[in-house]
Amino acid sequence: MKNVLYVFLIAALLSCKKTEVNKISPPVIESVLPKYIKNSDELFVILKLGSISLSSDIRVKIDGVEIPGQFGGNGFTIKFKVPTNFFSDQKICADIQVIVNGQESQKIEKAILSEFYPRFDVSTPEVIRKGEELTIYGYNFSSEVNKNNIQFLNAAGTFDNGIITYSDQEVIKVKVPTTAVSGSFVVSVITKDLKNRVVVLDSPKSIRVLNN
């Protein structure tokens, strides 16, 4: 009788351990590459936890739209293509979520930015006087002057608005306020996106502001 009981207990323990081993953890997204993409481009999702293989059931959700994913060549990479005409000036970025063998990952908001998303390139000059005009170059700014905003650091550590004299999709010209000090400045753009997003872009390089 004791032998039968021991066999039963051992079988139960082995069954529990097997269940733990076979338990599938949800995938965890570590990164999405590249950051900026175009319609029909191929993207790669790198997972932090979990593993995938050729036999895995892989799906990707872009803003809730489910598309098939593929094994990316190692145990932690998924690749997929952005659908044709998915992005436009009214849809400039997207959230990403992956599903592997029925297990859903967390949703990464604004994981991918489209070619329509505002971007900062360079500004000139790097040394400028208060009241002079700074020219900012980039992509997908607003052609409507009042939908762009440039703020400059002041002595109090807060920011003051510059006066924009011109803007198109690639250029903004702004007069540096008399309160500005050397340091960073911030570009804000109200987009045509259906969510009416305000995209805030930090200057990649500080400017030096001289006193008059």
N, C-alpha and C positions, 0 to 999 in steps of 0.2 A: 504493500500500500504506500509506504514511504517512497519507494522508487518511482511509483507512478506519479506521486505528488511532485517529486523533484523534476521529473521529466516535463510535467505540465508547467512548472514555474520557469524552467529554463526556456521552454518554447515561447512562453509569454514574454520573457525579457528579450529574446532574440527578435520577436515580432515587433516590439516597441522600438528597438534599435533600428530595425530595417525601415520602419515608418519614418523615423527621424532622418535617416540617410536619404530616403527617397523624397523627402519634403522639398519642394522647389521654392527657392526664395525669389521674390519679385526682382526684376532687373533694375539697376540703378544707373541712370545716365550720368556719365562723367563729363562728356563734352560732345559738341556737334561741330563738324568741320565741313567746309569752310564757314565762316561767320556770315559773309555776304555772298548771296547767290542770285542766279538768274533762273527764270522759268526753264524747265527741262534739265537743269544741272543735276549732277549726281552728288549726293551728300553722304557723309559717314557719321554714324552715331557710335561713340565709344562708351562701352558699359563698364561700370566699376565692379559690380557684383553679378554673379550668375554667369553661365556660359551658354554658348549657342553652337550649333553645328549645321551641316547641310540638311539634316533631317528635322531641324527645329521649325515650328510654325511661327513665322515672324511677320508682324504687321506694324505699321507705323501710322500714327495719327498726327496730321498737320492741321492745327486749329479744328480738331474734331473730325476731319475728313480722313477716313481710313484708306490706306494704300498698302500694297504688298511690299515687304522688305526682303532683303536677301542676305545670306551669309557673306560676311565681308572678308573672309580669308583667314581669320583667326578666331579664337573662342570668345572674343569680346567686341567684335565690330559688326555693325549692321550697315548695309548700304541701300540706298533707294534713290529714285529720281523724283524731283519736284514735278507735279503735273503741268502740262502745257497751259499757259494762260492763267496759272493759279494766282500770281501776283500782278498788281497794277498800282497806279498811283493812289488808288482807293483801298488797297490792301498791301501794306508795305512791310509787314513782318508776321511771324507766325509762332505759335506755341508748338512744342514737340512732345510726344509721348510714344513709347514703344510697348508692344505686347509680344511676349515670348512664351509660347506654349500655354497661353491662357493667362499668364501673369502680367499685370500692368505695372509699368514703371510710374514714377512721379511725373507730373507734367512740368516741363520747363517753359516758363513764359518768355516770349520774345527770343526764343532760342536761335532763330534764323532771321536775318535781316535781308530784304530784297534789294535789288538794284535801284529801287525807288525810294529807299530810306535815306534821309538826309545824312550827309557825311562832311566832315571838316577836312580840308587838305592843308593849306598854308595861309599865312597872313603876311602882309608887308605894309610898311617897313617894320623891322624888329625894334628900332628905336624911334620914338615919336614924341612930339610935344602935345601938351594939352590943347584941345581945339582943332588939332590937325586931323586929317582923314586917314583912317585905317581901311585897307582893302582886304577882304576875306574871301578866299577861294574854296570851293567845295562842290558838292553835288546835291541836287534836289532841295535847294532853298526855295522860298516862296517868291514869286515875282511881284506879289503884293507887299509893299513895304511894311504895312502895319501887321503883317503876319510873321515878321521876323523881329527878334529883340536881341540886342547886344548889351550885356552888362559888364561893367568894369569894376575891378576892386578899388575900394577907397581906403583912406587912412584909418577908418573905424573898423575895418575888416568886413564891411558889408559891400554891397554892389549897387552902382548907379547906372541908369540907362544912358547909352550913347544915342546920338541923333542919327538915324539912318537916312542917307541922302539918295541912295540908289540900291535896287536889288533885282536880280533875276535868278534863274535856277542855279547858276554857278558862281555868282559874284554878289557880295554885299559890301557897300561902302558906308562907313559910319564915322561920325566925328567923335573923337575922344572927349569925354566930359572933363570940365576943369577940376573936378574932385578926384580924378583917377590917379592911382599910384602904380608903380611898377609891380607886375605880377600877372596873374591869369585874368582871362575874361571868358564869358559864357555866351554861347549862341543858342537861342531858343527859336524853334520853327514850328508854326502851326501847320500841320500837313493836311492834305486832301483826304487822308485816310477816313474810312467810314466811321471810325471811332473818334474822329476829330482829335487825334493825338497831338500833344505838344512834345516835340523831341528836343531834349536838352543836350547840347554838345559842349564839353569842356575844351578849351583851347589846348592843342597838343604842345604848344610852346609859349612861355610867358613873354610879355613885351616889356620893354623898358620905357617908362614915361618920364620925360624931362619937364622940369618947371619952365615956364615961359620967362 
